[in-house]
Amino acid sequence: MIYGYARVSSRGQNLEAQLKAISESGAEKVFQEKQSGRKADNRKQFQALLETVKEGDTIVVTKLDRFARSTKDALSTVELLNDKGVGLIVLNMGGDKVDTTTAIGKLMITVLSGIAEFEADMIKERQLEGIEEAKKRGAYKGRPAKWTERNPAMKHALELCSDRDNNGMTIKEICQITGVSKATLYRKLKEKNEAS
């Protein structure tokens, strides 16, 4: 049986182009999800697909990055499929169709997934270099602090902490009520103590 797998990273993205290409390739059943591929545990449909396929089946995906997020992930999944006797067809891999049931297809998957991971690493490296340059110019301040004393939840947590003699609350209870983590609250209390 031919199965398809379609995935986009966020709910706002559209699966239509993937679904059309996969069904045109002969897929009889398509597993689909709108979920980030970073953690395999998050991809419930992908896990269901891997549990469903059996010897002689084929999985069709439009691109390798819809199927796997790293070389290691791609190669280990392809190996798992090979062990089960399941083929993988990537419809567009650098403009070519790749079939892992062939020797050249296995080689292409290994080489191209390595290139894709290298490219992702290079983008990350350039991004970090850009951040460093922006810091030197004073243009990069990082992510704004969420838990400032102006934040209503933090303000409430600090008020409850300062009144613990009267309210008898524990730090754990204060954190549960306000949604501020213990580590964040302790850090803010320490900052206040050092400032006074």
C-alpha positions, 0 to 999 in steps of 0.5 A, spaced: 500 500 500 502 507 498 501 511 504 502 519 504 505 524 509 504 531 509 506 536 514 506 543 515 510 547 521 504 551 524 496 552 523 496 558 519 500 554 513 496 550 508 497 543 506 493 543 500 499 543 495 502 537 499 496 533 499 495 534 491 502 532 489 501 526 494 495 523 492 497 524 484 503 520 486 498 514 488 497 514 495 491 511 498 491 514 505 495 520 507 497 522 514 497 529 515 498 534 521 500 541 522 505 541 527 513 543 528 517 537 526 523 539 531 520 533 536 518 527 533 514 526 540 509 532 537 508 528 531 502 524 533 500 522 525 507 521 523 508 516 529 501 513 527 504 512 520 510 508 522 506 504 526 501 502 520 506 501 515 508 494 513 513 490 509 512 492 501 508 498 503 511 505 500 511 512 504 510 518 499 512 525 501 513 531 497 520 534 501 525 531 506 524 536 510 516 535 511 519 528 513 525 529 518 528 535 521 536 533 521 540 528 517 540 523 523 533 523 524 532 522 516 537 516 516 535 513 522 527 513 520 530 511 513 533 505 516 527 503 520 523 503 514 528 499 510 528 494 516 521 493 515 521 493 508 518 499 507 520 504 501 520 512 501 519 516 495 521 523 496 517 527 490 522 533 490 529 532 492 533 538 489 528 537 483 529 530 483 524 524 485 528 519 490 526 512 491 530 509 497 528 502 495 534 503 490 541 504 491 542 511 488 536 513 492 539 511 498 545 514 496 541 521 494 538 521 501 544 520 505 548 526 501 542 531 500 539 530 508 547 532 510 547 538 505 540 540 508 542 539 515 549 543 513 545 549 510 540 549 517 547 550 521 550 555 516 543 559 517 544 558 525 551 560 525 550 567 521 544 568 525 548 568 531 554 572 528 549 577 526 546 578 533 553 578 536 554 584 531 548 587 533 550 587 540 557 590 539 553 596 536 548 596 541 542 595 537 541 588 540 537 587 547 535 580 546 528 578 548 524 583 552 524 581 560 517 578 561 517 578 568 518 585 570 515 588 576 510 591 572 508 585 570 501 584 573 502 577 575 509 578 578 507 584 581 501 580 585 507 575 587 511 580 590 505 583 594 503 576 596 511 574 598 511 581 602 505 579 606 507 572 608 507 573 615 499 575 615 497 570 609 501 564 611 502 562 604 508 558 601 512 560 595 509 554 592 502 556 593 504 563 591 507 561 584 501 556 583 496 562 584 500 567 580 503 563 574 510 565 576 515 560 576 519 558 583 526 560 580 523 566 577 520 569 583 526 567 587 531 571 582 526 577 583 526 577 590 534 576 590 534 582 586 530 586 590 534 584 596 540 586 593 537 593 591 535 595 598 
